[in-house]
Amino acid sequence: MNERIIYETEEGGVAVIIPAPECGLTIEEIAAKDVPEGVSYHIVDVSEVPSDRTFREAWSWE
Amino acid sequence: MSTIKSSSEDLTLNADGSGNDVVIQSNGATTATVTATGVDVTGGVATTTSIDVSGTDSKLNLTATNTGADHSINAASSVGALAIDVDANSEGSDARLVVNMRGTEAMRIDASRNLKFNSGYGSAATAYGCRAWVKFNGTGAVAINNSANVSSITDLGTGRYRANFTTAMVDANFAAVCTNANKEGGCYSYLTTSVNMYVGQSAQDSDTISLAIFR
């Protein structure tokens, strides 16, 4: 899958969900199951997630 | 009741000639056909087709007479499973399904539904399954190399990840083995649906992280 699920954590950071390629679930099914209950999320293309993790704790969603 | 009987010698039913079969019917419907290649049991008007073998020590033997020839039981239909049932009536403490290899027990499913196998252990002992596993790269664009029963990895921040299970564990009392390349680490926050992993005392990413769940 070339998509990622993004949601804001309780600590104010950003969590990125990486789907397992052969898990048999759609990205929507994974989001419904693996995003904490009641938390809003966004499905984005993998290219929108930075690969430079130097300041990973400073990531935010806009 | 009408009976065909031969008391003093073999009884032969012969459908003589190429392509001719011996057909056995019940209530007007064919239930079995003896052909040139074997016996076909069709069930007739019944919805369930069965071959019943019963006796004080019942056996169904497959004997291939050609050296090296295989024996097989095929579920030829495109639907349904091939099931081997140890019937509910055999639910006593001695109920079991045993697979022997050359006279020695190689595998067993006991009355408690435990799967036991030998595979070099010395005897057929209970196998405790790895219920989920994943190997992933936690650096750069985090990516999963391969996995089983893991729907996703959540990147929670530097050196912190979560494995989400496709099928939840029965409880949170599972053992999680987590390793990574050259750094200390471990697991925390055990839930039936997920477990968290950390890498490095001061949180560091790792390019090779492996997790295995046993229960």
Boltz contact constraints between the chains, C-beta under 6 A:
constraints:
  - contact:
      token1: [A, 13]
      token2: [B, 157]
      max_distance: 6.0
  - contact:
      token1: [A, 15]
      token2: [B, 154]
      max_distance: 6.0
  - contact:
      token1: [A, 15]
      token2: [B, 156]
      max_distance: 6.0
  - contact:
      token1: [A, 16]
      token2: [B, 155]
      max_distance: 6.0
  - contact:
      token1: [A, 17]
      token2: [B, 152]
      max_distance: 6.0
  - contact:
      token1: [A, 17]
      token2: [B, 154]
      max_distance: 6.0
  - contact:
      token1: [A, 18]
      token2: [B, 142]
      max_distance: 6.0
  - contact:
      token1: [A, 18]
      token2: [B, 144]
      max_distance: 6.0
  - contact:
      token1: [A, 18]
      token2: [B, 152]
      max_distance: 6.0
  - contact:
      token1: [A, 18]
      token2: [B, 153]
      max_distance: 6.0
  - contact:
      token1: [A, 19]
      token2: [B, 152]
      max_distance: 6.0
  - contact:
      token1: [A, 20]
      token2: [B, 144]
      max_distance: 6.0
  - contact:
      token1: [A, 20]
      token2: [B, 147]
      max_distance: 6.0
  - contact:
      token1: [A, 20]
      token2: [B, 150]
      max_distance: 6.0
  - contact:
      token1: [A, 20]
      token2: [B, 151]
      max_distance: 6.0
  - contact:
      token1: [A, 20]
      token2: [B, 152]
      max_distance: 6.0
  - contact:
      token1: [A, 23]
      token2: [B, 151]
      max_distance: 6.0
  - contact:
      token1: [A, 23]
      token2: [B, 166]
      max_distance: 6.0
  - contact:
      token1: [A, 25]
      token2: [B, 151]
      max_distance: 6.0
  - contact:
      token1: [A, 30]
      token2: [B, 151]
      max_distance: 6.0
  - contact:
      token1: [A, 30]
      token2: [B, 152]
      max_distance: 6.0
  - contact:
      token1: [A, 34]
      token2: [B, 152]
      max_distance: 6.0
  - contact:
      token1: [A, 34]
      token2: [B, 164]
      max_distance: 6.0
  - contact:
      token1: [A, 51]
      token2: [B, 140]
      max_distance: 6.0
  - contact:
      token1: [A, 51]
      token2: [B, 141]
      max_distance: 6.0
  - contact:
      token1: [A, 56]
      token2: [B, 157]
      max_distance: 6.0
  - contact:
      token1: [A, 56]
      token2: [B, 158]
      max_distance: 6.0
  - contact:
      token1: [A, 57]
      token2: [B, 157]
      max_distance: 6.0
